Amino acid sequence: MLVLEAKLKGKTEQYGLIDEAIRTALFCQNKALRYWMDNRGAGKYDLNKYMAVLAKDFDFANKLNSQARQSSAERAWSGIAKFFDNCQKNKPGKKGYPKFKKRGHSVEYKTSGWKLSQDRKYLTLTDGFKIGKLKLVGSRDLNFYQIEQIKRVRLVKRADGYYAQFCIDIDRKEEVKPSQTTIGLDLGLNHFYTDSNGKVVENPRFLRKSERQLKKLQRQVSKCKKGSANRRKAIKRLARKHLQVSRQRKDFAVKTARCVVRSNDLIAYEDLQVRNMVKNHKLAKSISDASWSMFRDWIEYFGKVFGKVTVAVPPQYTSQNCSTCGTVVQKSLSERTHRCRACGTVLDRDHNAALNILAMGLNRVGHTQINACGEFDLCQLDANLSGKLSR
């Protein structure tokens, strides 16, 4: 599935109608969740059937396209299914019981309720809200794809305007020459990552760099009277700055992940539980700013696109064990150099961890791996790794 995005240009009245459609979709989602709570044993298809009943009971819900109402019910069911999955796996702590949503930011149409112009530069919404014709502004050309390939159209509201996302049913594959190299990545806060070759990528710290401006904008919001026009304008300025930071973070994660995957045939990285790590309130902001989870998601995505092997390994003891002899060398977080008394190895702490991660990744994969780039022998890569360790 490929998602292409374009900004929507229209009139103020049209934007108001999009907001109304988003609120209606949120209403349908919350009603579906309430129906599941009140009717034990209700399943996914029961929620979809309930949307038709909802349209008869509420005139404003009937304005929303029938498939858009079903999409709202599916959103409610995705939270329910995740809750059931956590219960079955005996996940420690809270299981994530579904909650009602206070704010909505998007409405999703399937194959009806919308229409593209012949030149694919205009989108027309044809459901009961009568949003009408909107101009698509963006660099992606939809003429490369058939209308039948577009399975969903999502209208998204952000701080800087409204966007349309097109979900296209296509398998994205790109052919690249095999590099016959492997890499292990140790993610950190001092540096974004240190690889098994000793290369270091600096942590951009986008949130920290923008923190002064964000605090200034937040003070402006606090000084304005609640409900005033000036307060609404100040909130918009603050939201745009937060959006800029999030886009910087995503851009860095995407470009870095793509570069790493294209340059190596096997990528081993830590299977970090970021959700648990941010419970440390002294490091939570820095961990969130580093966006490790987003980087991992893009590593896995580009691994499928380029036909490369990506392996997640448990992070336990990767910093404590010696990458040369395996001896456990206890270190505190403040110690940044690994010194092994058994074999005399002296390495940067993160470099040592990256070598351990790579070795664990190779052991998990095995000695022969077939992927889209063809078959390559990991025994030769093991020899290369041994050469790195001996140096």
C-alpha positions in Angstrom: 0.0 0.0 0.0 1.4 3.4 -1.0 0.1 6.7 0.5 0.3 9.9 -1.6 -0.6 13.2 0.0 -1.7 16.5 -1.5 -2.8 19.8 0.1 -6.4 20.9 -0.5 -7.2 24.4 -1.7 -10.8 25.6 -1.4 -13.1 28.2 0.1 -13.6 28.9 3.7 -17.1 27.4 3.5 -15.7 24.2 2.2 -13.2 24.0 5.0 -16.1 24.4 7.5 -18.0 21.5 5.8 -14.8 19.3 6.0 -14.7 20.0 9.8 -18.4 19.0 10.0 -17.6 15.7 8.2 -14.7 15.1 10.6 -16.9 15.7 13.6 -19.6 13.3 12.2 -17.0 10.6 11.6 -15.8 11.0 15.2 -19.4 10.8 16.4 -19.9 7.5 14.5 -16.7 6.1 15.9 -17.7 6.9 19.5 -21.2 5.5 18.9 -19.7 2.3 17.5 -17.6 1.9 20.7 -20.7 2.5 22.9 -22.6 -0.1 21.0 -19.8 -2.6 21.6 -19.8 -1.8 25.3 -23.5 -2.2 25.6 -23.7 -5.4 23.6 -21.4 -8.2 24.7 -20.0 -10.3 21.9 -20.6 -7.7 19.2 -18.1 -8.1 16.4 -16.7 -6.1 13.6 -19.6 -6.7 11.2 -22.1 -5.9 13.9 -20.6 -2.4 14.2 -20.8 -1.9 10.5 -24.5 -2.9 10.5 -25.1 -0.5 13.4 -23.9 2.4 11.2 -27.0 2.0 9.0 -29.2 2.2 12.1 -27.3 5.3 13.2 -27.9 7.0 9.8 -31.7 6.5 10.3 -31.6 7.9 13.9 -29.5 11.0 13.1 -30.0 13.2 10.0 -26.4 14.6 10.2 -25.0 11.1 10.3 -26.9 10.2 7.2 -25.1 13.1 5.3 -21.8 11.2 5.7 -21.1 8.6 3.0 -22.1 5.1 4.1 -18.6 3.7 3.5 -17.1 6.6 5.5 -19.4 5.6 8.4 -18.1 2.0 8.1 -14.5 3.3 8.1 -15.3 5.1 11.4 -16.7 1.8 12.8 -13.5 0.0 11.6 -11.4 2.6 13.5 -13.4 1.8 16.7 -12.9 -2.0 16.1 -9.1 -1.6 15.6 -8.8 -0.3 19.1 -11.1 -3.1 20.4 -9.0 -5.7 18.5 -5.8 -4.3 19.9 -7.2 -4.6 23.5 -8.2 -8.2 22.9 -4.7 -9.0 21.5 -3.0 -7.4 24.5 -5.2 -9.5 26.8 -4.4 -12.8 25.0 -0.7 -12.1 25.1 -0.9 -11.3 28.8 0.8 -7.9 28.3 2.0 -6.5 31.6 0.4 -3.4 32.9 -2.6 -1.7 31.4 -4.1 -3.5 28.4 -5.4 -0.4 26.6 -9.1 -0.6 27.1 -10.8 1.4 24.3 -11.7 5.0 25.1 -13.9 7.6 23.6 -12.2 10.2 21.4 -12.6 13.9 22.2 -11.1 15.3 19.0 -11.0 14.1 15.5 -8.6 15.1 12.7 -9.6 13.1 9.7 -12.4 11.4 7.8 -11.9 8.4 5.6 -13.8 7.5 2.4 -13.4 4.2 0.6 -14.3 3.8 -3.0 -17.4 6.0 -3.1 -18.2 9.6 -2.0 -15.4 11.2 -4.0 -14.4 11.7 -7.6 -11.2 12.8 -9.3 -11.1 15.1 -12.3 -9.8 13.8 -15.6 -6.4 15.6 -15.2 -6.2 14.3 -11.5 -5.8 17.9 -10.2 -9.1 18.3 -8.5 -11.0 16.2 -5.9 -14.8 16.4 -5.6 -16.6 15.2 -2.5 -20.1 14.0 -3.4 -21.7 12.9 -0.2 -24.5 14.7 1.8 -22.2 17.4 3.1 -21.8 18.8 -0.5 -18.2 19.9 0.1 -17.7 20.2 -3.6 -14.6 20.6 -5.8 -11.2 21.1 -4.1 -7.9 21.7 -5.8 -5.0 19.3 -5.2 -1.6 20.9 -4.6 1.5 18.7 -4.5 4.4 17.2 -6.3 3.0 13.6 -6.6 1.3 12.8 -9.9 -1.8 10.6 -9.6 -1.9 10.0 -13.4 0.5 7.1 -12.9 -2.2 5.1 -11.1 -5.6 3.8 -12.1 -8.7 5.0 -10.2 -9.4 1.3 -9.3 -6.1 1.2 -7.5 -7.1 4.0 -5.1 -8.8 2.1 -2.3 -9.2 5.0 0.3 -9.2 8.7 0.4 -8.6 10.4 3.7 -9.2 14.1 4.5 -6.8 15.3 7.2 -6.9 18.5 9.1 -3.6 19.9 10.3 -2.4 23.2 11.8 -1.4 24.6 8.4 -4.4 23.5 6.4 -6.3 20.5 5.0 -4.8 17.5 3.1 -6.0 14.6 1.1 -4.3 11.2 1.4 -4.7 8.6 -1.3 -4.1 5.0 -0.3 -3.1 3.2 -3.5 -3.0 -0.6 -3.7 0.4 -1.3 -5.2 3.5 -3.3 -4.0 6.5 -0.9 -4.0 9.7 -2.7 -5.0 13.0 -1.3 -6.0 16.0 -3.2 -7.4 19.4 -2.4 -5.9 22.7 -4.1 -6.3 23.7 -6.2 -3.3 26.5 -4.6 -1.3 27.6 -7.8 0.6 27.9 -5.8 3.8 26.1 -6.0 7.1 25.7 -3.4 9.8 24.6 -3.2 13.5 23.0 -0.1 14.9 23.1 1.0 18.5 20.6 3.9 19.1 21.5 6.5 21.8 20.9 10.0 23.0 24.5 11.3 22.8 24.5 10.2 19.1 21.5 9.2 17.1 23.2 5.9 16.3 26.6 4.3 16.3 27.1 1.5 13.8 29.4 -1.5 13.9 31.9 0.2 11.6 32.4 3.0 14.2 30.5 5.6 12.2 28.5 8.0 14.3 25.4 10.0 13.2 24.7 13.0 15.4 21.4 13.4 17.2 19.6 16.4 15.5 17.5 17.2 18.7 14.9 19.2 16.8 12.6 19.7 19.8 15.5 20.9 22.0 16.6 23.4 19.4 13.0 24.8 19.0 12.2 24.7 22.7 12.9 28.4 23.2 10.5 29.4 20.5 7.9 27.0 21.7 8.0 28.4 25.2 7.7 31.9 23.8 4.6 30.9 21.8 3.1 29.1 24.8 3.5 32.2 26.9 1.6 34.2 24.2 -1.2 31.7 24.4 -1.4 31.9 28.2 -1.5 35.7 28.2 -4.5 35.8 25.9 -8.1 35.8 27.2 -9.8 32.4 26.9 -12.2 32.4 24.0 -10.8 35.4 22.3 -9.7 35.7 18.7 -6.1 36.5 19.7 -5.9 33.3 21.7 -7.1 31.3 18.7 -4.4 32.9 16.6 -1.8 32.3 19.2 -2.8 28.6 19.4 -2.5 28.3 15.6 1.0 29.7 15.7 2.0 27.3 18.5 0.4 24.3 16.6 2.3 25.2 13.4 5.6 25.3 15.2 4.9 21.8 16.7 4.0 20.6 13.3 7.3 21.9 11.9 9.2 20.0 14.5 7.4 16.8 13.8 8.0 17.1 10.1 11.7 17.8 10.7 11.9 14.6 12.8 10.1 12.5 10.2 12.2 13.8 7.3 15.4 13.0 9.2 14.2 9.5 10.1 13.1 8.7 6.5 16.3 9.9 4.8 18.6 8.2 7.4 16.7 4.9 7.3 16.7 4.8 3.5 20.4 5.5 3.3 21.2 2.8 5.8 19.1 0.1 4.1 20.3 0.9 0.6 23.9 0.6 1.7 23.7 -2.8 3.5 22.3 -6.2 2.9 21.6 -7.0 6.5 20.7 -4.4 9.2 20.5 -5.5 12.9 19.1 -3.1 15.4 17.8 -3.0 19.0 14.3 -4.1 19.8 13.8 -1.2 22.1 10.6 -0.9 24.2 10.3 2.9 23.9 6.9 2.8 25.6 8.5 1.6 28.8 11.6 3.8 28.5 9.7 7.0 28.5 8.5 6.3 32.0 11.8 7.6 33.1 10.7 11.3 33.4 14.3 12.6 33.4 14.9 11.2 29.9 11.4 11.0 28.4 11.6 14.2 26.4 15.0 13.4 24.9 13.8 9.8 24.1 10.7 11.1 22.4 12.7 13.7 20.5 15.1 11.0 19.2 12.1 9.2 17.5 13.6 5.7 17.7 10.3 4.0 17.0 9.7 6.0 13.8 13.3 5.2 12.6 12.7 1.5 13.2 9.4 1.5 11.3 11.1 3.1 8.3 14.0 0.7 8.5 11.5 -2.2 8.3 9.6 -0.5 5.5 12.6 0.2 3.3 13.9 -3.4 4.1 10.7 -4.7 2.3 11.0 -2.2 -0.5 14.7 -2.9 -1.3 14.5 -6.6 -0.4 17.0 -6.3 2.4 17.2 -8.3 5.7 16.3 -6.4 8.9 16.7 -8.1 12.3 15.5 -6.8 15.7 17.6 -8.2 18.6 17.0 -7.9 22.3 19.0 -5.0 23.8 19.8 -6.7 27.1 23.6 -6.7 27.9 24.7 -5.4 24.5 26.6 -2.6 26.3 27.9 -4.8 29.1 29.3 -7.7 27.1 32.7 -7.5 25.5 32.3 -7.8 21.7 35.7 -9.6 21.4 35.6 -12.2 24.2 32.1 -12.0 25.6 33.2 -11.1 29.1 30.7 -9.1 31.1 32.1 -5.7 31.9 29.8 -3.8 34.3 29.4 -0.1 33.4 27.3 2.7 34.6 25.5 5.0 32.1 28.1 7.7 32.7 31.0 5.4 31.5 31.3 6.0 27.7 34.4 3.8 27.1 34.4 0.0 27.1 37.6 -1.5 28.7 37.8 -5.3 29.0 40.4 -6.6 31.5 40.2 -10.1 30.1 41.3 -9.4 26.5 42.4 -5.7 26.7 39.8 -4.4 24.2 39.2 -0.7 24.4 36.3 0.7 22.4 33.7 3.4 22.6 30.7 2.0 24.6 28.2 2.4 21.7 30.6 0.9 19.1 31.0 -2.1 21.3 27.2 -2.4 21.6 26.8 -2.1 17.9 29.2 -5.0 17.3 27.3 -7.1 19.7 24.0 -6.3 18.0 25.4 -7.2 14.6 26.7 -10.6 16.0 23.4 -11.4 17.5 21.6 -10.4 14.3 23.8 -12.8 12.3 23.2 -15.6 14.7 19.4 -15.1 14.4 19.4 -15.1 10.6 21.6 -18.1 10.1 24.3 -18.7 7.6 22.4 -18.5 4.3 19.8 -15.9 3.5 17.7 -15.5 0.3 16.2 -12.1 -0.4 15.2 -10.0 -3.4 18.9 -9.2 -4.1 19.6 -12.9 -4.6 21.4 -15.4 -2.4 24.5 -14.3 -0.5 26.7 -16.2 1.9 26.7 -14.9 5.5 29.8 -17.0 6.3 31.8 -14.5 4.3 30.1 -11.7 6.2 31.0 -13.4 9.5 34.6 -13.4 8.4 34.4 -9.7 7.7 33.0 -9.2 11.2 35.8 -11.2 12.8 38.3 -9.1 10.9 36.7 -5.9 12.4 36.8 -7.4 15.9 40.5 -8.4 15.6 41.4 -4.8 14.7 
